[in-house]
């Protein structure tokens, strides 16, 4: 019987923190994608000006930033779901 009460308390705690966890997760995902793409964009623009290759390095920077963001989101989600188990 005490095990059932412990399980109920644990579920109740998860319910209360669930909304905040979801908000934190979505904020993290959005920021990860936005920051990596913006850094890729500005890094590519800088290199385009330096090597006179407009717009090719900027496009490459955005794609690299997007790829890095997707990898970061994947790792974040893996950690989140591992933590929930």
N, C-alpha and C positions, 0 to 999 in steps of 0.2 A: 503494500500500500504506500509506503513512503516513496518508493521509486516512481509511482504514478504522480504523486504530488510534485516531485522534483521535475519530472518531465513537463507537467502542466506549467510550472513556474518558468521553465526554460522557454516554452512556446509563447508564454505571455510576454517575456522580455523581448523575444524576437519580433513579436508583433508591434511593440512600441518603438523599437529601433529600426524596424523595417523601412519605414518611410524616409527616415534620415539616411539610412544606408543607401537606399535607392537614389536619393538626391545627391549624395556624395559620389556615388558611382557615375551617374550621368554627368555631373560636373567634371569629374576627372577625365572621362572619355572625351567630352567636348573640348576641354582645355588641351589635352594631349594632341588631338587632331589639329586644332587651330594653331597651336604654337609651332608644331613641326612644319606645317605647310607654310606659315608666315616666314619662319626662319629659312626654309628652302627658297622661297620667293625672293627675299632680300639678299640672301647669299648668291643666288643665281644672277640677280640684277647687278650686284657688285662685280661678279666675275664677267658678265657681259660687257660692262663698261670698260673693265680692265683689258679684255681681249678682243673687243669690238666684234662680238658674235651675237648681237641682239637678234632674236629673243631666245635663242636655243639653250643657253645655259640656265636662263630663268625657268624655262619649261622643264628642263632636267632637274633643277632644284626643287620645283614644286612636286614633281613626280617622286623624287627621292624623299622629300618631306612627307608626302602622303603615304609612301611605303613605310617609312619609319613610324608614322603615327598609327598605322594599322597594326604594325607589329607591337607597338606599345599598348594599344587597346587590347590586343589578344592576350598579352601577358597580364594586364590588369584584370581582365575577366577570368583568366585561369586562377589567379590568386584569390579573387573574390569567391569563385565557386569552390575552390579548395578549402577556403576558410568556412564556408557554409556547411560543409560535410561534417 
